[in-house]
Amino acid sequence: MKSELQNGLRLRIATPSDIEAVAAFNGRIHEEPGEEGKIVAWTADLMGGSHPTTKAKDFLIVETEAGEIVSSTCLVPQVWRYEDVEINVGRPELVGTDEAWRKKGLVREQFKVLHEMSARNGDLMQVITGIPWYYRLFGYSHALDLGGSRLFDWNRPGNSPKVAAEDEKFEWRPATEADIPYLQEFYGQHCKDYMLNSVRSAELWRFELTGRSENSIYNKNYWIISRKNGPPVGYLTYVIWPVGVTVNELGCAAGQSVREFGLYVTRAIHRHISQQIEESGESESKPKINKRLILYFGQNHALYHALGSQAGKQTASYAWYIRIPDIPSFLRKIRPVLERRLANSVMVGHSGTLKINLYEERIELVFENGKITEIRPFETKILQGGDMVCTRPEFIQLICCHRSFKELNHTHVDCNGNAEAFILMDILFPKKASHPMGIT
């Protein structure tokens, strides 16, 4: 790591003795009105030693000769699942620079180190959420849905609760560590319609339930739902904000009616928020909480279908930034998924080659009887040689199934191919929804 920078600055890896200073710096740089202390608490959780994947050594600090922190970033290691293939992922986070030191390349220097750290971890992909355009500077592309929601309005005709609490078939309670096996099962149901998901180990579940600081911006309420006098049948997570209640995870057991389950959730939250408002009252320090239920599940979730027109209009998604530094290695890792997609397609048993020209890089896939036997470079004497041409950022959108090849061809004239390439791209990389929560 290059430790000495210009202007008398030094770049170094953080230690546990830096927790208080880095947390205070991140709070000053990142916290918005109403979030006082929440980024500070989250930073301390990440650095303090209790987080399952992240420690103080995963933070970078840029400081002056006097020891004043002027910029900082970190890497949150995690595992994501590409359908059923697990992939090591690095997530840069808490990227911030003091206003007086911006536009001096400090983040660029830190990202060089973060990417080296991520490579040593065996990560095949880096992901980050952030402001528009900026992370393109470091090789990232918007290639995966981030967010998107539907509003369940209790004032809408047909949506107001009509079942008394004592007449409900279900009941809910806070989740405990003993519920982790159930949570893992129900989380799988929550994720089943998504192509890319983040993986939660039992250790991560324990951290979510008992390890986070109560004031952390990522602290959520995890609740287990059971049939009365029966076993758990599902779970949900929610956060109460001034704008309303956001539910961002919900899953129920296979065989359980999602509509029955979901309608109970809407009634239970309505009763819960009404009680919260009644007990807390209203004051300047406790602003009014709106009785709105925001279903924050991205572009596709079983509950959306189960509620039908009772859920409001779908809101648009933003996007995750994705970086895949070694595309051939990534394709080799997900080869089982690609072969399965091919086996379930109109080109089952296909033999041949697919030459993918990314202009600055060229990759050839060799198929024999429906199996991918080689993923190798190829040479061409012309700029657009091969079966298809595509820019690297757009090809990453294809890999993540964020856009179809036809959509990319429509908006980017330098993404094109022959007839068979169009068919193969739709088979290997079909457009699919994803909504990974990510590990924080």
C-alpha positions, 0 to 999 in steps of 0.5 A: 500500500502506498502510504505517503500521499501528496500534501503531507497526507498519509494513507493507512489501515485503521486499527481498533484504537481508531474506532472513536475517531473514524466513527466521529468522522463518518458521522460528521460527513454522512449523517443527514438531519434526523440521523444523528448518531446513527452512522456513528453507531454503524461505524462502531459496529463494523470496527468494534470486533463483533461484526461477522465479516468486517473489522477495523482492519477493513477500514482505510484512513487518510490523515494529515501529519497531525493525525487529523482524518480527512478521508476514509473508506472501508470494505465489507466482505460478504457472500452473494448467490448467483441463483445457486452459485455462491460468490465472494463479494466486496462492498466498499462503504462509508466513502467520505472526504472532508469538504476541504480535501475533496477533488484531490484524488484521495478516494481514487487512491483508497479504491486502488487499495480496496480493490487489492484487499478485495482481490486477496479475499478472493472476491469476484465482484465488488458492489456499492450503492452511491450517488449517480455517475461517481463510481463509474470513475473506478470501473463500476457500472449500474447493473442491478436494481436497487430499491423500488417499492409499492405503497399499501395505503390503509385509507384506500377502499378495501384496505382498512383492517377489518379483523379484530386482534382477538379474531386473528389466526396469527400472532407475532413477536420479536425474533430470537436466536432460537428462531434462526433456523426458521429465519433461514428458511423464510429468508429463502422464500423471501429471496426465491424470485430474485436472481442475485441475493446476499447470503446470511450465515447463522453468525450474521443472523445472530448479529442482526438479532442481538449484535447491532447497536440499537441506534445504528442506521441499519438496525431493524425489527425482526419479527416471527409470525406464527399461527396461534398456538402453532409453529412459526410460518413466516417472518418480516423486518420493518423500520419505523420512519417519520414517513411511514413503516418500511417493510423490506423483508418478508417470507413465509413457509412453502404451502402458506398462502402469501395473501393470507399471511400478507394481509395479516401483516398489514393489519398487525403493523397498522395496530402496532403503529397506532399504538406507537403513536398513541403511546409516544404522543407528538412533540418537536423531538418526536415528529409525527409518524405517518400511517403509511406502509411501504413495501420495499421489495424491489421490482418483484416479490410474491407479496406484490402479486398476492395483494394485487391492486390493493398495493399501489403503483410500482415505484422505479428502482435506482441501481447498484454499482457493480464491478467485475474485474475478471469477467472470464473467471466470473463466467467460469464460476457461474458456468453451472447456472449458464449450462442449466439455462441452456439445458432448459432452452430452445438450444438444449444440447448446443455445440459451437462457439460464441465469440464475445467482443468487448472491444478491449477484451475478447472472450470465446465460449466453447459449447459441446453437447450443451456443456461449456468446455472452454472459456478463453480469449480469441484474436480478431483483426477487425474491431468488431470481429466476433459473434457479438460486440458489446461494451464492458459496462453493458456486458456486466448488465447482461451478466447481472440479468439487468437488461436484455441484449435487445434492450442494450442494442436498442440504446447502444448501437455499439452492442450488436450481434448475429442472430444466434448471438441474440438467441444465446444471450437471451438464454444465458442471461435472461432479464430477471429481477434482483433485490439483494439487501447486502451485508452492512 
